Amino acid sequence: MQMFAEAGCSVHVLYRAPVHHSPTQGVYTGKLGSNIQLHPVGSGHSGGSSMLDFQLFVVRAMRLSRRLKPSIIIGYDLHGFATAFIAHTIHPSAKLVYHSLDVTSIKGANLQIKLLKRLEFMGARRAQHVIFPATGRADFFKSEAHLQHDPAIVKNCQRLNLSDYKRGMLNELTQGKLSGFDRIVLHLGSLGTSLAIQEIVQSVPIWRGNWALILMGTGSESYLSHIRSLVSSLNLEDQVFILPTATYDLWYDTLHSAHLGLALYKAGDINYDYMAGSGNKMGLYLKAGIPSLVPNIPDFAAFIERYRTGEVVESINPQSIAQAINKIFSDAEQYKQYCQNAKDAFASEFNFEHQYEPVLRQLLSPTLDNNPS
């Protein structure tokens, strides 16, 4: 969005209003520029009312397409692209782009998702660009959608020039309690069973240093209650901090306050199998220049082997998690090298400018025709 605006394009962003009870983490609240206009749709409903919001979203997209006659229509992820494809039928001379972070299989899906998947497949076969953050996910989608061309790979990275930094907000929120710890270990993102949150908490009593754990991200009320009960049963209330809601500024303040990031997943989901370089957590930790722990999944193991930015652990084993954290913090020179490697990887490859520039250049080229590539 911002890169198009910086290139001189007039950008209109149509998006569904967030659910009322969701946190605002990750929502950019800074100045977007005069050539970016936001078009929120809906009332942030969940449940049955969410379908009404989606229908309004589709109608609004069609109206904007008819009125603006855009040169490029980009749809993000399943619902966004199904809508973009419908809007493209109103103005078919526009270049159609599908940019998806995750893949969902049509097998076993409910009727609503199957209908959306059919639209997704039809639209992808007509799009000028189909983009995924990992080769494994791209190959899976290419097979299911019967694409004739390979999707482009744009890793899910942070931008180089966003002014996010440490502001002291986290320390203020925790009433200075974190200042008493030597190190902060951070899990940034969703909280759920597939993300080894329970195992992470169970590893804390095995840590060999004065280190705090922060769990920042969304989760169901029942799961958060379960984790809070676990923290209490282990007498870790003064060492483990659960922050389910955060503003954009607090999100990044916490990131830049941390000394180690956790990006743990349990095997079994195709998205997790192809997560290295794709997951938002990894991109955030690389930008912050801190080491990370990743699961013993081939994609992650290969990433760590190549870039040397952290350690590989068994996500289902609290002992394995604790041993890796103890190892990283016990060797000052190795820790310093991990940090430098993370910074180097971000600066050279894992930043959004580097990843998206080739796609941007092609989309803005007046010589690009409307044939898929």
Buried (B, 14 or more C-beta within 10 A) or exposed (E): BBBBBBEEBEBBEBEBEEBEEEBBBBEEEEEBEEBBEEEBBBBBBEEEEBEEBBEBBBBBBBBBBEEBEBBBBBBBBBBBBBBBBBBBEBBEEBBBBBBBBBBBEBEEEEEEBEEBBEBBBEBBBBBBBBBBBBBBBBBBBBEBBEBEBEBBBBBBBBBEEBEBEBBEBBBEBBEEEBEEBEBBBBBBBBBBEBBBBBBBBBBBEBBEEEBBBBBBBBBEEEBBEBBBEBBEEBEBEEBBBBBBEBBBBBBBBBBBBBBBBBBBBBEEEBBBBBBBBBBBBBBBBBBBBBBBBBBBBEBBBEBBEEBBBBBBBBBBBBEBBBBBBBEBBEEEEBBEBBBEBBBBBBBEBBBBBBBBEEBBEBBBEEEBEEEBE
